[in-house]
Amino acid sequence: MPKAVNGETPPPGRRRRGAALEAALLDAAWEELLAVGYHDLTYEGVAGRARTSRTVLYRRWPERRDLALAALRHRTPPLPPPPPDTGALRTDVLALLDQITTRLSAITPVLEVLTDSRTRGTDLGDFLAERSREADGGAMAEVLGRAARRGELDPSRIPARVAALPITLVASGMLITHHAPPEAEVAAMVDEMFLPLIAHYGRGGTRTADSAVDREE
């Protein structure tokens, strides 16, 4: 007879394998993260929720951080493509940042995993950039592409670090505070930092001879 776990007896019959087993393990890890937090996460606790052995977990994720990051990726879907189209660059960026803060607010109980010094450089900015790339080739790239088609900028002149700036700043702030930033603060960042940089690099949709010289310099 199957062994009872947490007062429940596993249902007889089908044995989980492959993708079904991995999804069940990551669901259990996510539930354990929400229940106890990253710093109190244990293989024993996850194995109990998943009704399996610690060996099954260790085989796939040898380190606790690996298991937690895998659960975070599994339970945090990418931004829904395409990003909002409001008809203007400024409001498009604000709408995209609102999507991001809403999505991050849902996972704040487990953000500790992204501050673990042993996560080999993985941070919230990297995580968000990864999820954005999965959303139709990049959420910010889509926003800037629309602005280019409206004649607001030339995206080929904008460095990747500048394009990523709003997401990086919002994400880093939430990593530190575990709270969504006030709307006024986000708007000020867009108006006082991002849009001036876009104006500096983008210079409208038409390249001139001076622009070519600038690039060569």
N, C-alpha and C positions, 0 to 999 in steps of 0.2 A: 504494500500500500504506500502511496507517495507520502513523504514526510510533510507534516504541517509546518507552515511558516507564518509567523505573526498571527497564529490562531486560525489560519485558513489552510485548507488542503488543496494542493494543485489539482486541476481537473485532469482526469485520466485521458489517454488517447494520444493525440498528435504531439510529436516532439518538434519543437521549434528549431529551425535551421536557417542558415544563410541570412538574407536580408531581414526576414521576420524575427529571427533571434536577435540580431543586432539592434533593430528598432525597439524591441522589448527591453533590452539592456539599457539603451540610451534613455528611453522613457522612464525607467526605474531610476537611473542616475539623476535625471532632471527632477523627478519628484523628491528624491532624497536631498538634492541641493536646495530646493525650495523649503524643505522641512527643517534642515539643520544648518544650511549655509556651507560655503566651500571649506572653511577651515575645520569644520567638524565632519566633513564627508569621509566615509570609510567604505572600503570594499565590502566589509561585512554587511553594512546597512543596505548597500545597493544590491548585493547578492540576495539578501532576504526579500527585498521588494520584487526582484525579478524571478524569485524562486529558482535560483541556480547556485552554482558554486563560485567562490572567489577565483578559482583557477580559470574559469571561463572568461572572467573579466580581465585578469592579468594577462591572459594570452593575447587579447586584443589591445589593451591599453596598459602597458607596464607601469606607467606613472599615474598618480592620482590626477595631476593637471591634465594629462592627455585624455583621461576619461571625462573630466569636467568640461574641457573645451569641445570634445566631440558631442557631448550632450547639449551644450550651448548652441553649437552649429545645427544640430539635429532639430532642436525645438524653436529656433529663431529663423523663420523663413526670410528670403530676400525681400527687399522692397518691391512692392507690386509694380510691374512695368505697365505702361510708361509712367514717369513722374507726372505730377499735375501740370497741365497746360493752362496758364492763366492769361497768356497773351503778352507778357512782358518778362524780361529777365529777372528783375528784382522780385516780383511776386512769385515767379516760378521757383526761385531759390528759397524764398521763405516757405513756400508750400512744401518743398522737398525736405527742408530742415524740420518742419512740423511732423512730417511722416517719420523721420529718423528719431526724433525725440519721443514720439508716441511709441515706436517700436522698442526703443531702449528702456522706456519706463516700465515696460512689461517684464524686463529681465533684470531690473536692479537688484533683486535679492541674491543674484549669483555673480555680480560683477567682480567680487573678490578674486575670482579665478584669473581675471585679467590684470590684477595687480600683483600676482605671485611673481616674485623675482626670478623664479625658475622656469617661467613660461617661454624661455628662449626668445625674448624679444616680441612675443605676441602681445599686442596691446589693443585697446578698444578701437583706435584709428585703423589699425590693420584689419581688425575684424569687420568693421563697417565697410572699409574699402572692398574687402573680399565679397561681402554680401551685395554691395552696390554693383560690382562687376557682373555678378550673376543676374542682375536685373536688366535685361535687354542691353547688355554690353556696357553698362555704366550709367547710373542715374544722372550724375552731374554732366557727363558727356552728352546725354540726350538734352538736358536743359540748355547747355551751351550751343548745341547744334541747332536747336529751335531759334535761339537768339541770333545765330548767324544767318539763318534763313530769313529772319525778319530784318536783317541789316544792322543789328545792334553791335556786332563785334566780328572779329576775325579769329576764330578759335585756334588756327594754326600758330598764332603768335603767343598764345597763353601757355606758360609753363605748367606742367602737371601739378607741381606743388601749389601753384596759385589756384588752379581749378579745384583742388582738394581742400583748400583752406577752410571753407565754412564747415564742412563735415568734420574735419580734424579738430577744429576749435570746439564745436558743440560736443563731439564725442569725448574729447579730453576733459572738458568741464564736467560731463556726467560721470566720467570715470572717477573723478576726484570727489564730487559732491553726492553722487547717487541720486541726483534730482534733475529734472528737466529745467533748463534755464528759463527765466522770465521772457515773455515774448518781446518786451521792449529791449532787453539785452541782446537778443538774437537780431532784431531789426537794426540796432545800432552797429553791431558787428558787420552786418551786410552793407549798411550805408557808409560806414566810416572806414572800413578796411577792404572788404571784398570788391565792391563796385569801383572804388578808386583804382585798385590794382588792375581790374579788368579794363578800365578806361585807359590806363597807362600802357598795358600790353596789347589790348585788342584794337584800339584806334579805329573803330568802325570796320565795315566790311570790305573796304577797298584798299589794296596795297598801293603805295606810291613809291617813287624812286627813293625818297628819304627813308621809307620803311626798309627797303632793301639794304641801304647803307647801314641803318641801325642794326639789322640782323648780322651783317658782316662784322660790325664792331663788337 
